[in-house]
Amino acid sequence: MNKMIQGVIHGNTIELSENPGLADGQSVQVVVQAVEPARLWGEGIRKSAGALADLWTKDDDIILDEIYQDRKRDSHREMPA
């Protein structure tokens, strides 16, 4: 019987998230594979925030402001009648 069950290690003991359905005292073979913890939405951007702070210049602020102003401009043209 093969069944994948998640668990948490506490020293030499593994606490399973569900009953494996085996008799108490049954010998088993265990393959342990670490599971990455679930990430919260937006965690990646929060970790990278400020990554370029030491390299940022006033010119970068000017460029971003120009992009912002361009986005605010009305870019729609009137259709000829």
C-alpha positions as CSV (number, residue, x, y, z in Angstrom):
1,M,0.0,0.0,0.0
2,N,1.4,3.4,-1.0
3,K,-0.3,6.6,0.4
4,M,1.1,10.1,0.5
5,I,0.3,11.9,3.7
6,Q,1.7,15.3,4.9
7,G,3.1,15.7,8.3
8,V,5.2,17.8,10.6
9,I,8.5,16.7,12.2
10,H,9.0,17.1,15.9
11,G,12.4,15.7,16.7
12,N,12.4,12.0,15.7
13,T,8.6,11.9,15.5
14,I,6.4,12.8,12.5
15,E,2.9,14.0,13.3
16,L,0.7,13.0,10.3
17,S,-2.2,15.2,9.1
18,E,-4.5,12.2,8.8
19,N,-4.9,8.6,10.0
20,P,-2.8,6.4,7.7
21,G,-5.2,3.5,8.1
22,L,-2.6,1.1,9.4
23,A,-2.6,-1.0,12.5
24,D,-0.8,0.4,15.6
25,G,2.7,-1.1,15.6
26,Q,2.8,-1.8,11.9
27,S,6.3,-1.5,10.4
28,V,6.5,1.1,7.6
29,Q,9.1,2.5,5.3
30,V,9.2,6.4,5.2
31,V,10.6,8.6,2.4
32,V,10.9,12.2,3.8
33,Q,10.6,15.1,1.3
34,A,10.5,18.7,2.6
35,V,7.4,20.7,1.5
36,E,7.7,24.4,0.7
37,P,5.4,26.4,2.9
38,A,2.5,28.1,1.1
39,R,3.3,31.7,0.1
40,L,0.9,34.5,0.8
41,W,-0.3,36.5,-2.1
42,G,2.1,39.5,-2.7
43,E,4.9,38.1,-0.5
44,G,7.3,38.1,-3.4
45,I,6.9,41.8,-4.2
46,R,7.1,42.7,-0.5
47,K,10.4,40.8,-0.3
48,S,11.8,42.6,-3.3
49,A,10.6,46.1,-2.3
50,G,13.6,48.4,-1.9
51,A,15.9,46.1,-3.8
52,L,17.2,49.0,-6.0
53,A,17.0,51.7,-3.4
54,D,20.8,52.2,-3.3
55,L,20.9,52.6,-7.1
56,W,17.9,54.9,-7.6
57,T,18.6,58.4,-8.9
58,K,16.6,61.6,-9.4
59,D,16.7,60.8,-13.2
60,D,14.8,57.6,-12.4
61,D,12.1,59.6,-10.6
62,I,11.8,62.0,-13.6
63,I,11.4,59.0,-16.0
64,L,8.7,57.4,-13.9
65,D,6.9,60.7,-13.5
66,E,6.9,61.2,-17.3
67,I,5.5,57.7,-17.8
68,Y,2.8,58.5,-15.2
69,Q,1.9,61.7,-16.9
70,D,1.8,60.0,-20.3
71,R,-0.7,57.4,-19.0
72,K,-3.0,60.2,-17.7
73,R,-3.2,62.0,-21.0
74,D,-6.2,61.3,-23.2
75,S,-5.0,59.2,-26.1
76,H,-8.4,58.6,-27.7
77,R,-9.1,60.1,-31.1
78,E,-12.5,61.1,-32.3
79,M,-13.9,59.0,-35.1
80,P,-14.7,60.9,-38.3
81,A,-18.5,61.2,-38.9
